[in-house]
């Protein structure tokens, strides 16, 4: 497969077409070596990537995909390949894999994937303390972004507040996270942090927050 992918990256169009024909005529082999075969998606040639998009959409079924493979497609540095990966995840998403998708996507360094992960927060981390705790680094990463990821930040803030009102341990984790990021936040985010800390303080007076320590009282 690696040799075929090398041909798919050749500067001569006829060579690339030969590689495409090899994919089409050897579907079972492509599926058997699918981790390697997917490397064609990162071809530097637009026509090769276009062929690959169509090939995998047409010939691969739901059973051929795993969360690891699909999130791996999203790891590409090419925006069109990332978009293709997100499209496939949406198309082939199964509830039983929801937690796996959320945790894998939450570890991704790209802002687009961090935003995409927020689509699964409530469904697969809501009311689930263990999953929320595993996402601590993700929450910090998103909320620490400067002058970007507004939608992702708003979703994370809303999620942390909602879950904190349900569960004391989540509230403690949220205080820890917001205490860390509020000092470096822009004015808008700092205000949101203080509002959430105020709500946590009202709900759980026994949890120590920066508001208590500094004698700050924030009221709407």
N, C-alpha and C positions, 0 to 999 in steps of 0.2 A: 504493500500500500504506500509506503514511503516513496518508492520509486515512481509510482503512478502520480503521487502528489507533486513530485519534482517535475514531471512532464506537464502537469496542470499549471505549473508556474512558468513554463517556458515562454520566451518572448514571441515565438512563432505561433500564430493562431492555429495552424493545422496540428501542431503538436498538442496544444491544449485540447483541441477537439478529439484527438486520439485518446487522451486521458478521460474525457467525458464519456466516450464510448466504452472504455474499460469499466467505468462505474456502472453504466447502464446494463452491460452484458454480464456483470458479475455481482449481482445484487446480494446473493447469499454470502459471498466473501466480504463484501462491504459491511454487511451487518455483523459478521463474525469479528471483523477488525474495526468496529465502528469508532472506538476511541481514536485510532489512528486515522481512519477515513475522514473524520470530521475536520482534520487539519486543512482540508481543501478550502474550508470557509475563510481561512486567513490568507488566501491567495492575494497577491498584489494587483491582480487583474480583475477589473470589474466584471467582465464577462464570465470568468471562472467562478466568481462568487455568486453571480446570478444563476449560473447553472446549478451550483451547489444548493442554493436556497430552494430552487424548484425541485431538485432531485430528492432532497430529504423531506420536503413537504409532501411529495407525491408518493414516495416509496417506503417511508418509515411510518409504522403504526404506533399507537399509544404504547403497546407492549415493548417496543424497541427502545423507548426512552426511559431514563432514570433521572431523578433530581440532580445527581452529580454530573451527568452528561449535559443536561440543559443549563445548569448554572455555569458549567465549564464553557459553553458557547458564549455566555454573557461576559466571560473573562477577556474576550477579545478586545484589542485596542481600537478596532474599527467600529464606528458608530452603527453602520448598517448591520454588522454581525451581532452587535449587542441588541439591537432592535429585533433582529430575527430570533435571538434567544428568548427575549421577553415574550414575543409572540407565541413561540412554541410552549413556553411555560404556561401561558394563559390558556392555550388550546388543549394541552394534555394534562392540566392540573387535576390531581386527585386529592380528595380530602385527607386520605390516610397518609399522604406525603406532605401535608401542609406544614407540619412542624419542621421537617427536614428542609423544605424550601425556605422557610422563614429564617432558620438558623444559618443556613449557607449564604443566603442573600445578605443577611445582616453583617456578615464578615467581609463583605466586598468593599474595597476602598473607593469605588466610583460613586459619585453622588447620585447618578441616575439609578443605580441598583439599590442604593440606600433608600431612595424615594420609593422604588418599586416594592421594597420589602415592607413598607408601611401599609400596603394593601392587605397584608396578612396578619398584622399585629393583633387586632381585636379578635379575629377568628381563631388564631392559634397560640396566642399568648394571654388573652383575656382570661381572668379567673384561673390562671395557671402560674403559681408562684415560681416553680422550678424553671419554667421557660423564661419568665420575666427576669429572673436572676441571671440566666445565661446571656441575656441581651444587654447587660449593664454596659459593656464596652461599646456596643452599638449605639445606645442612647447617648453616651458621652460623646462619641464621634460625631453624631448628627448635630447635637446641640452645641458643639464647639465650633462648627463651621462658621466662618465670618462672611457676612454679606451675601449669603447664598443658601439654597435649600430651604426656602421659606415654608413651602408646603410640607416638606418632611419634618421640619422643626415643629410646626403647628400640630401635626398629627401626633408626634411624640409627646409634646407637652400635654395634649388632650388625653392621650392614652395613660400617661403617668398619673395625671390628676384623677381620672376616672377609676383606675385600679387602686390608687392610694385610698380613696374613699371607701373601698370595699375591704381592704386587707392591711392590717397594721404593719406587717413585714415589708409590703410594697411601699408603704409610706416612709418607713425608715430608709429603704433603698433610694427612694426619690429624694429625700432630704440629703442623703450622701451625694447623689449625682448633682443636684442643683446647687449645693454648697460649693462643689468643685468648679462648676462651669459659670456660675453667676458672676464671679469676680472678673472674668474675662469677656463677658457678654456685652453686646451692644445694648443701648438704652432700652430698646423695645423688648429684647429678650430678658434683660435684667428685671424689668417690671413684671414680666410674666412669671419669672422665677419667684419673685417676692409674693405675688398673688397666690401661687400654688403653695408656697411655704406657709402663708397665712391661713389658707384653708386647711392644711394639714395640722397646723397648730390648734385651730379651732376644734378639729375633729379629735385630735389626740394631744391634749394639753401636756401629757407626760413625755412626749417626744421632744428632745431638745433641738431647736432649729436656730439658724443664724439670727432670725428675728428676735428670739428670746435673748440670745447671748449679747446682741448689740443694742437691745432696748428699742428696736425698730418696730413700729406698729403700722401696718399697711391696711387701709380700709378702702373699699370701693366708694 
